[in-house]
C-alpha cells in the first residue's frame, strides 16, 4: 500500500474522528476484525469501551448521548453481534436518541448465501431506525458515515445503522477525503416556520384563562430550556413534564407542577381535564401520559409544538399545530404573547398537591417504622447529592420512584428507557452516562430483576474503571408486575417472586465495593459511604417486598381516575 492509500477500515476510523467522536462502545468479532485492527493505531484519538454484550453497547451509547448531547457510536460484528443491538435500536428510535451503529457484515460475494454469521441487518433494522445502509465499497465509507451522523443527529434524532461488508473494510482507497453532509434533497429534518401557525397559537394563548403547558424531551433535544422559561414566565403558565422531559426545568422552578402520567403528580393530571388551552411542547402524547385518549382534555383547545409532523394528530387531535424546532418556535410565539397573570388558576393546583402529599408522599418518604421504602431511598440519595447528580434508572417500580422523588438542578440529568420500557437498560446506560459526563455523579436506581438482565456489564465497569453509584432496590419481586397482579389480578403472583444471589458478593468479584442495608437507621450512613468512595459502588437496599407506587392511574382509564392506596 502506498503512503496515500488507506483501507476502508481506516477510512471509517478517520471519518469518526472527523465527526468529533471520542468514544466507541463495542465488541469485536470475525466480520469486524479489520476495523478493530485499524482502531489499534488510533488509541489516543478514540476511546473504546469493551462491553460484555452488544445490547449493553447500545444502552451505554444511549446514556452517553442523553447526557452529552452528542451522537453515540456502537461497533459490533455481523450476525448475532448485530442482532443483539436490535432492542437498543428500537429503544433509541422511540426515545429519539442519536446513535450510529456500525455492524460488520460478510463479504459482498457471500451475501445471500447464508454464510457464517450472516444476517439481513438492513432488512431487520429499517423499521426501527431513521436510516439503514449497507457499505459495499471502500470508496463509499466517508460519504456513508457523514450522512449517517447528519441523519442521526438532525431534526428528531434517532438511530442509524451502517452494515459494513468485510471486503469494503479491506478494500483500498487512493486518498482519504472527508466532507460533512449538511443537506439531503429528500430529507427535511426541520419543517419550515409557518407564520400563521405562530400567530394562531399566540392568539389562543393570549385569550386563555386556564392554560397548562406540557414539556417533553423535545425541549431538551432542541436546547430550548431557556426559551421555555421565557415563554412560561411571560404568559404566567403552569407547566408539567413528561418522564424524559423532567430535567428540562429545575425541580423547584416556581411554575413547575411536576410529573405527568400514570404515576405522575396528581395536580397536573387533574388539571389536564380542567384547563381551557393545553400547550404541548416536544412531547408525543404517549398513552402513559394520556390514559384513555377519548376522555383526555376534551374541554381544552390543544396546541402542539413538535418537530416531527407525524406526531401531530396521531394520538390526540390538535386545534393548532406549530411545526419546527422548539428553540425557534417557542421564541417566535413568545414575542407575540401578552404579559399575563394566571395566579388564581395556578393556585388551584395546590389542593391537589397537598392531597398527594398527605395521602402518598408522607407515607413513602418519611415512614418511621416498618421496612425501608423505595421512595425514601431515592429521596435520601437525592438529598445527599444536592439534586446535582444524573439520575439513571432501569424499568419498573425503581424507575417510577426515581422519577417521582429525585430532584434536578441541571438539564440532561435523566436517563431512562421511556417508550420501549427496556429492563436491563439501567446498568449499561449508567456506564455511558458517566463516560458522557465524567465530572458529574451518576446514580443508578435498579431492581433485582432489571440488574440481572445485564449484570455482566459489571465487567465493563471493572475493566474501564467507571465510577457509577448503583443503588439496588431489592424487594425479591418483579415489583411493577406484582403491583398490577395485586391490583387487577386478585393477588395471583404468577412468576413474579424472585430468588436472588448475593449481589454484594457478585460486585466484589468484579472489584466493586458495596454493602447491603436492611435497617432504616443504617441508610444515611451507607449513602454517605457510597458517595465518599472513589470508584464504582453497589448499595443494595432491602426494601418493602410489596411496596406500591402511588398515585396510579390504571392503564386505559381517564387521567383523573387516580388511585392513592387509601381504601383501595
N, C-alpha and C positions, 0 to 999 in steps of 0.2 A: 504493500500500500504506500502511495506517495504521501508526502507530508500534508498535502491538501486534502487527500481523501479521508473520509470518515465513514464509519459503518452506520447503518440505520439505528443501531442501539445507542451509539454515541450521539447521533443527531437527536434522539429522544432526550437524553440527559441534558444536552446543551439547550434544547428547546425549553425544558422545565426550568433551567436556570434563567433563561431569558424571560420567563414568565414570573420570576421572582420567587419561585418555590424554594423553601428552605428545609422542608421536612417531607419525607415519604413514609407511609405506613404500608408494610408489605410482608410477603412471604414468598421465597423463591421456589422454583420448580423447573422441570425439564424444558418446557417451551418458553421460558422467560430467562433462562440462564445467560444468553448473550447480553441482555440488558443489565443483569446483575454483574456480569464481568466488566461492562463499561462503567458501571457505577463505582466499581472498586477504585478507579482513578480520580473520583470526584468527592472523596470523603470530606474534604474541607469545605466544599460548597454546599453539599446536601447531607442532611442527617437522615439516616434510615432507621426507623423503629421496627424491629423484628417482633411481630405479634406472634401469638400461638395458634391463631385460627383466622381465616380470611374474613369471617364476619366481624371479628374483633378489629381488623384493619379498617373496615368500613365505619364502624361506630366510633373508633378513635379519630378518624378523619372528620366525622361529623362533629365531634366535640371540639376539635381543633378549629374547624370552620366557624362554628357558632360563636366562640369567644373571641376569635381573632378578626373575623370579618373577611378572611381570605379563603381561597379555594383549597379544599383538602385534596390530597393526592394519594391514591391507592395503587399498589403494584403487585400483581398476582400472576400465577401461571394459568395454563389452559385447563379445560375440563372441570374437575371438582374445585380447583382453585378459583375459577371464575364463577361457577355456580354457587359457591359458598358466599359470594358477595351479594347474592340476589336480595336477601332480606334487607341488608343495609341500603341497597339501591332503592328499593321500594320505600323504605323509611325516609331516605333523603328526598325522594320525589314528593311525597305527601307533605313533608315539613319544609320544603323549599330550601334545601341545604346544598350549596355549591360543592360538588365533588367531581374530580376527574379520575375514573377508574381505567387503568391500563392493564389489560389482560393479555398474556401470551396466547398464541394460537399455533396449531400445527402449520407446517409449510404449505404454501398455496397448492402445490401439486397433490397434496394429500387431503385437501378439503373435500368433504362429501364421501370419504371412503371409510368412515368410522375408524379413523386412525386412533392410536393410543392417546387417551385424554383429549379427544376432540369433542367439542360441544358447540352448538349453534348459539354462540354468545350474543350476537346481534339480534337474532330472532327472539331469544329469551328475554332480552333486556329492553327491546324497543318499547313495549307497552308501559314500562315503569321508569323511563328516562326521558330527558329532553332530547337527546340525540345519541345514536349508537352507530359507529362506523368501523369498518374493517380496513386496516392499513396493510396493503399487499406489496407496496414498493417503498424502498428506502427514500426515494425522491419525494414521497408524499408525507413524510413524517412531520416536518416542521409546520407545514400547512395544516395538517390534521390537528396537531397539538394546539396551535394558535386558535383555530376555530373552536376546539373543544373548550378551552378556557374562556373564550368570549361567550359562548352559549351558556356554559355552566354558571357564570357569574353575572350575566346581564339580565335585565328585566326581572321576572320572577325566577330566582336562582333554582338550580336543581342539578341532578347527576348527569354526567355524560360518560359514555363508555367508548374506549378505543380498543379494538380487538386487533392485536399486533402479530401478524404471521411471522414464523421463525425465519423464513427466507428474507422478509423485509428487515428483520433485525440484523441479519448478517450481510445484507446487500451493501454495496459501496456507493458513496456519493463523491463526485469530484471536488465539490466545495459545499460547505455548510453555510446556509444563509437563513436568517430568521426575520420575519416581518409580522408584527402583531395584527391580527384581524380586528377591525372595529366596525365592519359593515358586512352584512349578508343580505343580498337582494330580497330573498324570500322570507326574511326573519325580521320582525319589528318588535324588539323587546319592550319598548316603552311606547304606548299609544300617544298620538299627538294630542296636545292640550286642546280641549274644546271649551271655548269661552262661554258658550251658552250654558253648558253644564255647571261651570263655576258660578255663574250669575244666579242660576236657578237654585243651586244649593245654598248660596249665601242668603238669598231672599227667604228661603224656607226657614233657615236657622234664625234669621233676624226676627221672624214672626213667632217663633216657638215660645211657648210658655213653660213647657216641661221637657227640655232637651236632655238627652242622655247619649254620651259618646262611648263607643266600644273600640278599644285599641288592641290590635293583634300584632303578630310578629312582623308584619309588613312594615310597621313603623320603624322597627329596629333594622330590618334589612335595607331600608332606604336611607337610614341615618336621619330620620325625621323627628327625633326626640324633642329637639328644641322647637321645631315648627309646631309640634303637637301641643306643647305647653303654651305657646303664644296663642294658638287657636282657642284652647280651652279657657285661658285666662281672659282673653278679650271678650268672649261671649258668656263667661261665667257658667261653664257647662261641667257637670259632674261626669266622671269617666270611670269605666271598669275595664279590666283587661282579660284577654284570654290567657291560657296557661303559658304559652310560649311568648306572649307579649308582656308578661309580668314585669320584667325589669326595664321596660320602656320608660317607666316613670319610677321615681323613688317611692318606696312603700309608704312613707309618711307625707307624700305630696298632698296638699290640702284638698284638692279636687278628686283625689283617687279614692274610689269607694270599694275597691277590692277586686276579687276574682269572680269571673263569670262561670257558669256551667253547673254540671251535675253535682260537684262537691264544692262549688264556689260559695261566695258570701251571700247571705240572704238579701241584703238591701238591694244590690244591683239586679239580682234575679227578680225580686218582687217588682221593682220599679220599671223593669223592662216592659211589663204589661200595664204600666200607668203613663209612661212618657207619651208626648204627642209627636216628637221628632226623635228618631233613633239614627245616630250617625255612626256608621261602621267604617273603621279605617284600617286597612290592611289585615282583614280577617275574613274567613270564608263561611261563616255561619255553619260550623260543624254541628252535627247532631248532638254532641255532648254539651254544646252551648245552647242550642235552641230547644232541646226536648222535642215535643210534638210541634212540628212546624205549622200545623193547622191552627194552633192556639197561640202562636208566638207573635207578640207585639202587633196584634191585629188592629189595635186602635191607633197605631203610630204611622206616620209617613217616614219611610226609611230612605236614608241617603247612604249610598255605598261607594266609598273611595277604594279603588283597587287598581293594581297594575295589570291584572290578568282578566281580560274580557270574559273568559269562560266562567268566571266565578259570579258574574253579575246575573241575578235572577235564577241561579242554579238551585239554591235551596230555599231562599226567602225572596219574594218579589220586592224590588226596589222602586220607589217613586221617582228617585233621581239617582242616576249613576254619575260618578266622577272618575273617569279613566285617566291613569297616569301614575307617575312616581309620586308617592305621598309627600316627599320633601318639597316638591314643586306645587302640587295641587293644594295642599294644606295652606301653604304660604299665600297662594293666589286667592283662595276663599277668605282667608283671614283679613286680607286687605279690604274686603267688601263688608266685613261684619261691623255692626254697631256695638259699642260697649254696652254691656247688659248687666243686669243684676237678677239672678235667679235664686236668691237666698232662701226664700220661703220654700221653693221646690227642693232645694238641696237639704234643707233642714228636715224634710220628710224622710230622708234616708236613716236618720239617727234612731228612731224607734225600732226599726228592723235590725240595725246593727246591735242595739242594746239587747234585744231579744236573743240574738245569736250568741252574744257574749254570755248571757246568763244561762242559757239552756245548753250550750255546747262548749264554748271556749274555756270557761272557768273549770269545768269538769275535766277537760282534756289537758290543759296546761298547768293547772295548779292543784292537782289531786294531792292529798296528804296521806292517803292510805291506799292499800291495795297494790297491785303490780304496777310497774312503770308503764306509762302510756306512750304511744308513738309520738303524739303531738308534743309532749313535754320534752322529749329528746331533741326533736327538731328545734323547738323554741330555745332550749338552753344552748345548743350549738350556735344558733344564730346570734344569740346574745353574746356569747363568748367571742365570736368573730366580728362583732360590731356591725353586722349587716354588710360587711365589705367583701365577703367571700363569694366564690362562684358555687352555685348550687347545681349539682348533678344528681339525677335520680334514675332509678330503674323504673319499673312499671308495676303498679298495684297500689296497695294502701300506703306504702312508703312514698310513692310519687305524690299522691294527693295530700298527705300530711306535709311533705316538703313544700308543695305549692301554697298551702294554706298558712304555714307558720314560719317559713324562712323569710327574712326581710332583706331588702335590697337598697343600696345607695347608688349603684352604678348600672349602666346599661350592659347588655351582653353578659348577664350573670345567671342565666337559666339555661341548662342543657338537659333535655329530656326528650323521650320519644312521644310525640303528640298524636298525630293522626293514625299511625300504624300500631302504636302501643306494644313495642317490642320488648318482651322480657329478655334480660341479658344485655340490654343496651348500656346499662349504667357503668359497669366497671371499665370496659374499653373506652367509653365516651369520656370518663373522668381522666383517663390517661391522655387522650387527645386534648382535653381542655387545659390540662396542666402544661402540656407542650406549647399550646397556643397562647397561654397567659402565664408564663413562668414566674412572674412576680406576684401572682395572686394565690391566696389559699383556695384550694379546691376541695369541697366537701361532698362526698358521695353518700347518698342515703339509698340503701338497697335492702331487699328482703332475703330471707333464707332460700326462697325459690329462685328469684332472679339471679342472685350471685352465682348459683351453681350452674347456670346455663353458659356462663363464660368465665368460670372461675380460673381456668388455665391462664388467663391474662395476668394473673399474679406473677407469672413468669416474665411477662413483658415489663412489669413494674420492677422486678428484681434486676433484670439484665440492663435496662435503660435507666435505672435509678430515678424513678418518677415519684415525686413527693405528693401522694394523694392520701387524703384522710377519708377512710372508709368507715362509715357508721352503719353497721349491720343490725337492722331491727328484726330480731329473731322471735317469731311467735309460733314456730313449728307448724305453720299452716300456709297454704296458698291463700293469703288473707283476703284479697278482694273477692275471689271466687267464693270463699267461705262466707263472706258478708252477704253476697247475693243468695247463697244457699240458705242462710239463716232467715233472710227477709222474705224470699219468694219461693223457696223450695222446702219448706217445713223442716228446716234444720237437718236435712239429709246430706251429711257431709261426705259426698261421694268423691273419693280420691283427692281430698284436699289436706288431710293431716300429713305432716312430713316428719320422717325420721332423719335427723341431720348428723353430720360428722362434727368433730371438734374443729370449728373454724379457726380458732386462735392457733391451734397446733399446725393447721394447714398453712396459715400465714407465716408462722415461724419457720416452717420447712422451706419457704421461699425467701427467708431472711427478712421478713417484715415483722416488726414489733406489734404487739397487740395485747388486749386484755378483755375479759368478759365481766360484765356488770349485771347484777340481778337485784341489787338493793338501791332504792332511791337515794339513800344517803351517800352512796359512792359515786353518783353520776357526775356531779360537778367536778370533783377531783379527777375523774377519769377523762373528762373532756379537756380539762386544763393540761393533763399529761399528754394527751394526743396532740394538742396544738403546740406544746412545748418541744416535742421530739422533732428533730430534723429528719426528713425522710418519710416514707410511707408508714401508715399506721392503720391497724384494724381494731376498731372498738365495737365489740359485739355486745348489744344490749338486749337482755331477755325481757321482752315486753309482754303485756297482757295478751293471752292467747286468742281471746275472742273480742279484741278491740274493734270498734266500728268507726268509720269515717263519716261524720255528720258535719253539716247538713248534707242531705242527699235528695236529689230529685230522681225518682225512678225513671229508667230509660223509657222514652217514648211518651212521657206524660208532660203536662204543662209545666213550664219553668217555675210557676208559683206553687206547685204541688210539692212542698218541701218537707222532708222528714227530719226531725231533730232528735229522735230517740226517746222523746218524752211520751210515755204511754203508747208506744208504737211497737 
